[in-house]
Amino acid sequence: MTEHQRLSPSPDQRRVLRRAWPHTRGHRGRIAVALAVSAAATLTTVAVPAVVGAGVDRLLERDEGGLLAAAGGLVALALLRLVLFRQSEILLTATGERVVRHLRDLAVRGLSRAPLRFLEAHPAGDLLRRTTTEIADLASFVRGQLPDVLNVAGYLVFTFVLLLSRSWQLTLMLLVVYVPAILWVVSRFKKAGPPAFAAEAAAAGQVAAGYHELVRAGELLRTGGGTEFWRRRFLRQSEERYRAARRTQRGLFIISLSRVVQGITTAALLGLGGLLASGRVVSVGVVVLFILATRQLFDSATQASNLVGQVQQTLTGLARLLDLLAATGTDPRPSGGAARTAERGTLEAHDVHYAYVDGVEVLHGVSLRVTAGERVGLVGPTGAGKTTLAKLLAGLYIPDRGHVRYDGIDLRELDPLELRRRVVLVPQRVHMITGTLLDNLGLVPGDPDDRAIRRAVDDLGLTGWVDGLTGGLGTEVGRDRARLSAGELQLVGLVRAALLDPAVLVLDEATADLDPDTAHRLETALDRLHADRTLIVIAHRESTIRRLPRVVRLDDGVSTARPAEPQRRLRNNIQAR
Ligand SMILES: Nc1ncnc2c1ncn2[C@@H]1O[C@H](COP(=O)(O)OP(=O)(O)OP(=O)(O)O)[C@@H](O)[C@H]1O
């Protein structure tokens, strides 16, 4: 199980912005401009109480010119504010959207290249949530709250500098009364908040995974299978999600204590400000400035407290997305290995060990050598590890120990395209997408054109089968459309394989029960396809086994494919004749 890194349901949220920073490369110039405009917009707000305070002092001094100048300044600030805030919002949103789009592209690219084991080992619902809902949340945060977050942060910093420059006594009082109390509230929240949000996101992921599985299990449910199990599981998951949401609410309540702190601070400010003004230590205008500025400061703090929850939620989503990017960016296969191999070569598994779950080996030391052009059947009881071995032989899994080599080169060292030209697996259940049969047949690297697909269909003797479908190659297949039988799906897999023209074809036979027509078509297609290729068939059907000159049996070292013939034990749990 060393093949891939596992995703954590609640990954480490420390330094999440620093970890996201490398992904902003190419956007940093825009980010700097957006931040500068946002800071200028914030300064137009910070300056308002200072201008009002100056106006009050001019009024008390009966300086009409100064009063008019202050009034004019306020109008100018209001206009500037309008323009700058609009511009900063546009710039921040556009830049943020670009970064989010880049992250989305990376996530999709990472998932499309992720090792098969990585995809199998994680619930599809959780992967979907990370790459759709959580990225959508990030985008909506960028559009909705990011400008506010920057505005609030800028306001707090600039206002502090302004207040300190006008009266250190009143600023000191603010620091002594307001700051420790608000920090206490925030620290309490920080302790309770992140785990609560992470638990809620993880619980939501579980529910999404449950729904996804439910949708896929439509057939099973229709037959009434496991209904009670689903019900119990949904109740349990819903209950967990509800509890997690309650915990988040409790976390958010802590932050609302900040309003009490604000009331006490205003009272203290008025008392001390009044004393200082009557002793002429500060002007009345400075007291007015403090009262107005701290009111805005509180508004900003309240806004910050409302935003903290969303920021935390966004950081949680971002941490989960970065976790996905880190995990899918660590494909252990050396990328773009330059090794070249012969058109036709020997495929060899040597002392291969593999475990899906740590400590529970499925294959323990399997060795198998198949020379160029050989036709080999792989048989054995259900669960013996035949499909697992087939995936290892096709390079879809990487052995925990041992090697799989083609033409003497470890499959890990092959470029993915080179690998696909050498070994192709037609799985038991061929995957289809919504679209026409033609679209589905062409789902192979290299984007074959319609002519190439039609030729492959014809070469495999499948034109009759295709013409028999209601729409021919244009028949809509995939979800809820004309369902193809298990055998027909394998015909699609064989056409895809023919388009790739691999040296080795590994076929994981669908089922022992095929209707005679489909069975005949499969056999004909396979005969035409294998020509001078190596063919390894996980054989479930007696007729297939009979047609293969060599049969290898995989189990725990017992039994044989053809009792009449001598057996030779190859290695640990693999036997052959
Ligand atoms: N994705 C997976 N995650 C965990 N365990 C798995 C996975 N796939 C297979 N296994 C387990 O590995 C063992 C071997 O499975 P495998 O499908 O390779 O056997 P098989 O011989 O092909 O069986 P069958 O003939 O029924 O297809 C089984 O115990 C199976 O439960």
The ligand as a Tripos MOL2 file, in Angstrom:
@<TRIPOS>MOLECULE
LIG
   31    33     1     0     0
SMALL
NO_CHARGES

@<TRIPOS>ATOM
      1 N1        -10.1800   -2.0380   -4.5140 N.pl3     1 LIG1
      2 C1        -10.0060   -2.9580   -3.5630 C.ar      1 LIG1
      3 N2         -9.8470   -2.5810   -2.2750 N.ar      1 LIG1
      4 C2         -9.6520   -3.4940   -1.3030 C.ar      1 LIG1
      5 N3         -9.6070   -4.8290   -1.5240 N.ar      1 LIG1
      6 C3         -9.7620   -5.2570   -2.7820 C.ar      1 LIG1
      7 C4         -9.9640   -4.3530   -3.8680 C.ar      1 LIG1
      8 N4        -10.0760   -5.0710   -5.0040 N.ar      1 LIG1
      9 C5         -9.9550   -6.3690   -4.6520 C.ar      1 LIG1
     10 N5         -9.7590   -6.4820   -3.3240 N.ar      1 LIG1
     11 C6         -9.5600   -7.7390   -2.5820 C.3       1 LIG1
     12 O1         -8.4110   -8.3800   -3.1090 O.3       1 LIG1
     13 C7         -8.6390   -9.7810   -3.2050 C.3       1 LIG1
     14 C8         -8.3970  -10.2230   -4.6290 C.3       1 LIG1
     15 O2         -9.3690   -9.6220   -5.4570 O.3       1 LIG1
     16 P1         -9.3800   -9.8020   -7.0340 P.3       1 LIG1
     17 O3        -10.5260   -9.0330   -7.5930 O.co2     1 LIG1
     18 O4         -8.0200   -9.5120   -7.5650 O.co2     1 LIG1
     19 O5         -9.6750  -11.3680   -7.1420 O.3       1 LIG1
     20 P2        -10.1280  -12.2010   -8.4130 P.3       1 LIG1
     21 O6         -9.3440  -13.4620   -8.3580 O.co2     1 LIG1
     22 O7        -10.0080  -11.3750   -9.6530 O.co2     1 LIG1
     23 O8        -11.6510  -12.4450   -8.0930 O.3       1 LIG1
     24 P3        -12.8750  -12.6060   -9.1310 P.3       1 LIG1
     25 O9        -12.6190  -13.8260   -9.9210 O.co2     1 LIG1
     26 O10       -14.0590  -12.7210   -8.2350 O.co2     1 LIG1
     27 O11       -12.9070  -11.3500   -9.9560 O.co2     1 LIG1
     28 C9        -10.0450  -10.0290   -2.7290 C.3       1 LIG1
     29 O12        -9.9660  -10.4460   -1.3790 O.3       1 LIG1
     30 C10       -10.7090   -8.6760   -2.8240 C.3       1 LIG1
     31 O13       -11.6640   -8.5470   -1.8080 O.3       1 LIG1
@<TRIPOS>BOND
     1     1     2 1
     2     2     3 ar
     3     2     7 ar
     4     3     4 ar
     5     4     5 ar
     6     5     6 ar
     7     6     7 ar
     8     6    10 ar
     9     7     8 ar
    10     8     9 ar
    11     9    10 ar
    12    10    11 1
    13    11    12 1
    14    11    30 1
    15    12    13 1
    16    13    14 1
    17    13    28 1
    18    14    15 1
    19    15    16 1
    20    16    17 2
    21    16    18 1
    22    16    19 1
    23    19    20 1
    24    20    21 2
    25    20    22 1
    26    20    23 1
    27    23    24 1
    28    24    25 2
    29    24    26 1
    30    24    27 1
    31    28    29 1
    32    28    30 1
    33    30    31 1
@<TRIPOS>SUBSTRUCTURE
     1 LIG1         1 GROUP 0 **** ****
